[in-house]
C-alpha cells in the first residue's frame, strides 16, 4: 500500500512540475517584456530540473522499490536567482494589471500547490530519503513562491503609487 502511495505522489509531482514548466514556457513565449521573459524562462528551466530529478527517483523506485539518496543541486538556490528577477526595469515593463502580472499571480498558485504536496508527503512518509527529497523540494518551491510574491507586491505598490492610492 505504501509503495502505491509513494508512486502516486511521484507521478503527481512529476505532472505538477511538467505543468509548471509548460506554463512558464508559454508565458515566456507570449510576453512582450524582455525582463518578464527572463523570469518565465528561468522558472521553466527550474521546473525542468525538478522533472528530471523526480524522474530519476521514479525510475529508481520502479527498479529498486525504494528512493535513492538524492543528489541535490545546491548551486542555484532560489534566492540566488531573485536578484536577476527583482529589478526596476521589470517593474517599468509590466504593470500590476497586465497579462504578465496575471501570469505571476497564477504561477504563485502553482508554487503553492507544489509546496503543499511536497510538505505533506515529507511528513507522511517514513522513508528518510523520500522525506529528505520532499522537504528539499518544498523548500525550493517555497523560494519560488517568495520570489513571485515579492514581485507581485512590487507591482502592486507601483500601481498604487501611480494611481495615488496611498493615504498620505
LOKEDREN-342979 format. One record per atom (N, C-alpha, C, CB): x, y negated, z. Coordinates in steps of 0.02 Angstrom, whole numbers, padded with zeros to 5 digits, always signed. Atoms other than C-alpha are relative to their C-alpha. Glycine has a CB too. Layout:
N
XYZ ...
END
This chain:
168
+00041+00060+00000 +00000+00000+00000 +00043-00063+00000 -00047+00000+00061 -00043+00059-00004 +00138-00122+00046 +00037-00011-00066 +00051+00008+00058 -00034+00007+00065 +00229-00086-00118 -00046-00032-00052 +00024+00068-00025 +00046+00030+00049 +00074-00130-00219 -00011-00074+00017 -00067+00038-00001 +00007+00070-00020 +00054-00291-00118 +00062-00040-00021 -00011-00006+00078 -00063+00033+00019 +00237-00335-00149 +00001-00012-00076 +00060+00041+00021 +00002+00007+00073 +00215-00304-00336 -00051-00052-00022 -00015+00068-00033 +00052+00049+00016 +00054-00405-00341 +00026-00071+00012 -00063+00014+00043 -00026+00066-00015 +00140-00553-00258 +00054-00019-00050 +00028-00002+00072 -00052+00014+00050 +00290-00540-00376 -00031-00019-00067 +00046+00060-00008 +00034+00016+00064 +00176-00537-00528 -00033-00068+00003 -00052+00054-00017 +00033+00065-00009 +00077-00685-00461 +00052-00056-00001 -00040-00002+00065 -00053+00050-00003 +00238-00780-00425 +00029-00013-00069 +00055+00023+00048 -00027+00008+00068 +00307-00748-00600 -00049-00038-00044 +00017+00068-00031 +00051+00034+00040 +00143-00802-00679 -00005-00074+00020 -00068+00034+00009 +00003+00069-00024 +00136-00959-00571 +00059-00041-00027 -00001-00002+00076 -00060+00035+00024 +00314-01006-00620 -00003-00009-00076 +00063+00039+00019 +00006+00006+00073 +00281-00971-00805 -00050-00055-00018 -00022+00067-00031 +00049+00053+00013 +00127-01082-00799 +00030-00069+00014 -00063+00011+00042 -00033+00063-00016 +00227-01219-00715 +00049-00020-00055 +00037+00005+00066 -00047+00013+00054 +00362-01204-00848 -00036-00025-00062 +00042+00063-00016 +00038+00019+00059 +00234-01213-00988 -00030-00070+00008 -00056+00051-00014 +00029+00066-00014 +00150-01363-00907 +00053-00055-00007 -00030-00001+00071 -00053+00051+00004 +00313-01460-00886 +00025-00009-00071 +00057+00019+00047 -00022+00005+00069 +00368-01419-01063 -00049-00040-00042 +00011+00070-00030 +00052+00035+00038 +00203-01481-01134 +00000-00074+00018 -00069+00031+00012 -00002+00070-00021 +00214-01641-01032 +00061-00035-00030 +00000-00006+00077 -00060+00029+00029 +00392-01671-01092 -00010-00013-00074 +00061+00047+00010 +00013+00007+00072 +00334-01646-01271 -00048-00059-00014 -00029+00065-00027 +00052+00048+00013 +00186-01764-01255 +00013-00071+00024 -00063+00024+00029 -00011+00067-00028 +00257-01910-01158 +00039-00044-00049 +00037+00005+00066 -00038+00048+00039 +00319-02067-01243 +00058-00030+00040 -00046-00056-00025 -00050+00027-00045 +00428-02110-01094 +00062+00045+00001 -00028-00008+00070 -00061-00040-00004 +00609-02051-01109 +00017+00022+00071 +00059-00039-00028 -00015-00017-00069 +00627-02056-00920 -00047+00055+00026 -00006-00062+00045 +00047-00052-00019 +00469-01953-00892 +00018+00066-00034 -00073-00020-00018 -00020-00060+00036 +00530-01831-01025 +00058+00035+00038 +00022-00017-00072 -00055-00029-00038 +00689-01807-00922 -00026+00038+00061 +00050-00054+00022 +00029-00032-00059 +00587-01767-00767 -00033+00066-00018 -00052-00046+00034 +00037-00059+00018 +00473-01644-00853 +00047+00055-00028 -00053-00017-00052 -00048-00049+00026 +00619-01560-00944 +00039+00032+00057 +00047-00034-00049 -00037-00026-00058 +00717-01542-00782 -00043+00048+00040 +00023-00058+00045 +00045-00044-00039 +00567-01469-00692 -00014+00065-00038 -00066-00037+00016 +00011-00061+00040 +00535-01347-00837 +00061+00046+00006 -00012-00019-00074 -00061-00040-00006 +00716-01289-00826 +00003+00034+00069 +00063-00044-00010 +00001-00029-00067 +00698-01262-00639 -00050+00058+00004 -00018-00053+00053 +00050-00053+00000 +00539-01160-00664 +00024+00060-00040 -00067-00026-00028 -00029-00054+00040 +00627-01058-00798 +00049+00041+00042 +00036-00028-00063 -00047-00035-00044 +00764-01017-00673 -00036+00042+00052 +00046-00051+00035 +00039-00039-00048 +00632-00961-00549 -00030+00062-00032 -00056-00044+00030 +00027-00058+00036 +00552-00848-00679 +00054+00053-00008 -00028-00021-00071 -00056-00047+00009 +00721-00769-00716 +00019+00033+00066 +00061-00037-00029 -00016-00025-00067 +00760-00749-00531 -00051+00052+00022 +00004-00059+00051 +00053-00046-00021 +00592-00669-00494 -00004+00061-00045 -00068-00036-00001 +00001-00057+00046 +00601-00558-00649 +00054+00051+00018 +00010-00024-00072 -00053-00046-00022 +00766-00485-00588 -00023+00038+00062 +00066-00039+00015 +00026-00033-00060 +00685-00449-00420 -00054+00051-00019 -00028-00053+00049 +00054-00045+00021 +00534-00372-00507 +00030+00064-00030 -00046-00035-00052 -00031-00059+00032 +00643-00257-00614 +00034+00044+00052 +00052-00023-00053 -00033-00038-00052 +00744-00206-00462 -00051+00037+00044 +00044-00046+00043 +00052-00032-00042 +00586-00172-00362 -00031+00059-00035 -00054-00052+00019 +00029-00056+00039 +00514-00063-00500 +00049+00058-00001 -00016-00023-00073 -00051-00052+00006 +00678+00033-00516 +00017+00031+00068 +00063-00029-00031 -00025-00024-00065 +00731+00045-00333 -00054+00005+00054 +00054-00046+00024 +00052+00000-00051 +00568+00017-00239 +00014-00047+00058 -00009+00069+00026 -00016+00048-00053 +00645-00124-00139 +00028-00063-00031 +00051+00030+00050 -00028+00064+00022 +00705-00303-00152 +00075+00002+00009 -00031-00059+00039 -00072+00005-00008 +00887-00335-00184 +00016-00063+00039 +00036-00001-00070 -00021+00060-00036 +00983-00458-00079 +00009-00054-00053 +00066+00012+00041 -00002+00051+00052 +00955-00617-00179 +00067-00038-00001 -00057-00049+00010 -00057+00045+00011 +01100-00714-00252 -00029-00068-00015 +00047+00026-00059 +00031+00065+00008 +01044-00893-00228 +00046-00048-00036 -00019-00028+00067 -00036+00054+00033 +01096-01033-00343 -00012-00063+00041 -00024-00009-00075 +00008+00059-00042 +01126-01173-00222 +00037-00060-00029 +00026+00014+00071 -00037+00055+00031 +01219-01284-00345 -00043-00060-00016 +00033+00024-00063 +00043+00056+00022 +01068-01391-00389 -00062-00003+00043 -00019+00007-00074 +00058+00007-00045 +00957-01415-00238 -00044-00056-00026 +00023-00013+00073 +00046+00051+00024 +00801-01519-00275 +00021-00071+00020 -00069+00014+00026 -00021+00067-00021 +00871-01664-00175 +00055-00028-00047 +00025+00002+00072 -00053+00021+00046 +01018-01668-00296 -00027-00029-00065 +00046+00059-00015 +00028+00026+00062 +00904-01700-00444 -00044-00061+00012 -00040+00055-00034 +00047+00055-00014 +00797-01829-00356 +00028-00068-00021 -00017-00002+00074 -00028+00065+00020 +00919-01971-00391 -00003-00010-00075 +00072-00006+00024 +00009+00006+00072 +00903-01932-00577 -00072-00018-00017 +00020+00065-00035 +00070+00010+00014 +00715-01939-00565 -00025-00067+00025 -00040+00055+00032 +00025+00062-00030 +00682-02085-00449 +00044-00059-00021 -00001+00007+00078 -00038+00058+00022 +00743-02235-00544 -00047-00055-00024 +00049+00019-00056 +00044+00056+00018 +00674-02408-00582 -00024+00001-00073 +00037-00065+00012 +00019-00004+00070 +00671-02376-00770 -00063+00042-00009 +00057+00028-00043 +00059-00043+00004 +00546-02236-00746 -00063-00037+00022 +00010+00063+00043 +00057+00038-00025 +00431-02347-00644 -00023-00051-00051 +00017-00034+00068 +00017+00048+00052 +00439-02477-00783 -00035+00034-00059 +00063-00036-00025 +00026-00034+00059 +00399-02348-00917 -00069+00030+00009 +00048+00054-00020 +00066-00029-00010 +00247-02272-00837 -00037-00037+00055 +00006+00075+00017 +00040+00033-00052 +00105-02340-00734 -00038+00053+00039 -00049-00051-00031 +00035-00047-00044 +00005-02260-00595 -00064+00026-00031 -00015-00034+00066 +00062-00022+00032 -00145-02243-00709 +00012+00031-00069 -00049-00059-00007 -00018-00025+00065 -00054-02165-00856 -00006+00076-00005 +00071-00020-00018 -00002-00071+00014 -00050-01993-00935 +00055+00033+00042 +00012+00013-00075 -00056-00029-00036 +00119-01961-00854 -00015+00003+00075 +00063-00042-00012 +00017+00000-00071 +00055-02010-00681 -00051+00054+00015 -00027-00069+00020 +00049-00055-00009 -00092-01891-00702 +00035+00067-00001 -00055-00003-00055 -00039-00062+00004 +00031-01755-00751 +00039+00011+00064 +00047-00001-00061 -00038-00005-00062 +00136-01791-00597 -00047+00023+00056 +00033-00067+00019 +00049-00020-00050 -00019-01775-00489 -00019+00074-00008 -00063-00044-00005 +00017-00071+00012 -00066-01609-00570 +00059+00045+00018 -00019+00010-00074 -00060-00039-00016 +00113-01548-00551 +00007+00009+00076 +00063-00034-00028 -00002-00006-00073 +00103-01584-00364 -00044+00059+00022 -00023-00066+00033 +00044-00055-00017 -00042-01461-00358 +00033+00068-00016 -00067-00006-00038 -00037-00061+00017 +00062-01327-00447 +00051+00016+00054 +00036-00007-00068 -00053-00010-00050 +00203-01351-00323 -00030+00020+00067 +00043-00063+00007 +00034-00017-00063 +00083-01345-00175 -00021+00073+00000 -00061-00045+00011 +00021-00070+00005 +00012-01178-00235 +00059+00047+00008 -00036+00013-00066 -00059-00042-00005 +00186-01107-00253 +00026+00002+00072 +00056-00026-00048 -00023+00003-00070 +00238-01165-00079 -00045+00044+00043 +00001-00073+00026 +00047-00039-00040 +00081-01088-00005 +00009+00075-00010 -00071-00020-00016 -00009-00071+00016 +00105-00921-00094 +00064+00026+00031 +00001+00010-00077 -00065-00023-00024 +00289-00907-00050 +00005-00002+00076 +00055-00041-00031 -00002+00006-00073 +00270-00966+00129 -00040+00056+00033 -00026-00069+00023 +00044-00053-00028 +00127-00846+00163 +00034+00068-00005 -00067+00001-00037 -00031-00066+00009 +00221-00698+00091 +00062+00007+00043 +00018+00011-00074 -00061-00004-00041 +00381-00740+00185 -00017+00018+00072 +00040-00065-00003 +00022-00016-00067 +00282-00725+00346 -00029+00071+00003 -00054-00050+00024 +00035-00065+00001 +00183-00568+00296 +00047+00060-00004 -00047+00002-00058 -00042-00059+00014 +00325-00456+00240 +00048+00016+00057 +00039-00012-00065 -00050-00022-00048 +00440-00354+00349 +00068+00010-00033 -00022+00064+00035 -00061-00010+00038 +00571-00333+00212 +00043-00064+00006 -00015+00017-00075 -00041+00060-00013 +00714-00450+00258 +00022-00035-00064 +00061+00018+00041 -00019+00031+00063 +00768-00477+00078 -00058-00036-00033 +00028+00053-00048 +00060+00032+00027 +00591-00515+00021 -00016-00063+00040 -00060+00049+00000 +00014+00057-00043 +00566-00630+00170 +00047-00058-00016 +00008+00020+00075 -00049+00052+00015 +00727-00725+00132 -00012-00031-00069 +00071+00030+00003 +00012+00025+00068 +00686-00738-00053 -00059-00048-00001 -00013+00058-00047 +00059+00043+00002 +00512-00810-00025 +00009-00063+00043 -00061+00038+00023 -00013+00060-00039 +00572-00928+00110 +00042-00049-00041 +00038+00017+00067 -00043+00042+00043 +00707-00993-00008 -00042-00033-00055 +00057+00041-00030 +00042+00027+00054 +00580-01013-00149 -00049-00053+00027 -00039+00056-00034 +00046+00048-00030 +00456-01101-00033 +00036-00066+00014 -00031+00028+00065 -00039+00061-00013 +00591-01223+00021 +00016-00037-00065 +00066+00018+00037 -00017+00030+00064 +00642-01253-00160 -00060-00036-00029 +00025+00054-00049 +00061+00030+00027 +00463-01286-00215 -00023-00059+00043 -00057+00053-00004 +00015+00057-00043 +00438-01399-00064 +00042-00061-00021 +00014+00017+00075 -00042+00054+00026 +00584-01501-00130 -00028-00030-00063 +00071+00026-00012 +00033+00025+00061 +00499-01513-00299 -00060-00043+00017 -00021+00059-00046 +00060+00037-00019 +00338-01568-00216 +00019-00068+00029 -00040+00040+00051 -00021+00064-00031 +00429-01702-00115 +00022-00050-00053 +00056+00012+00050 -00023+00044+00054 +00511-01773-00271 -00061-00028-00037 +00046+00039-00050 +00059+00023+00036 +00344-01781-00361 -00044-00046+00043 -00042+00061-00023 +00038+00042-00046 +00257-01852-00208 +00031-00070+00006 -00004+00033+00070 -00035+00065-00005 +00388-01989-00188 -00009-00041-00064 +00075+00010+00013 +00011+00034+00064 +00372-02031-00372 -00071-00026-00005 +00016+00047-00059 +00070+00021+00001 +00183-02038-00359 -00012-00060+00046 -00046+00059+00022 +00007+00057-00046 +00195-02154-00209 +00031-00063-00029 +00034+00017+00068 -00033+00058+00031 +00316-02269-00301 -00044-00029-00056 +00069+00019-00029 +00044+00023+00053 +00196-02277-00448 -00061-00036+00029 -00022+00059-00044 +00057+00032-00033 +00050-02317-00332 +00018-00069+00026 -00025+00044+00058 -00022+00065-00026 +00147-02456-00247 +00009-00050-00056 +00064+00007+00040 -00010+00044+00057 +00193-02527-00415 -00066-00028-00026 +00037+00037-00056 +00065+00024+00025 +00013-02537-00473 -00035-00043+00052 -00045+00059-00021 +00030+00041-00052 -00044-02604-00305 +00031-00070-00001 +00010+00033+00070 -00035+00064+00002 +00087-02740-00316 -00023-00040-00061 +00077+00010-00001 +00020+00034+00062 +00043-02782-00496 -00072-00026+00003 +00006+00048-00059 +00069+00020-00004 -00141-02794-00452 -00016-00038+00065 -00045+00060-00006 +00006+00039-00062 -00112-02888-00289 -00048+00033+00050 -00023-00070-00015 +00041-00037-00049 -00192-02753-00180 +00026-00006+00071 -00005+00072-00020 -00029+00006-00067 -00080-02798-00034 -00040-00050+00041 +00074-00022-00005 +00041+00044-00043 -00169-02878+00114 +00036-00063+00021 -00022+00037+00060 -00037+00061-00022 -00035-03011+00139 +00024-00040-00059 +00059+00018+00043 
END
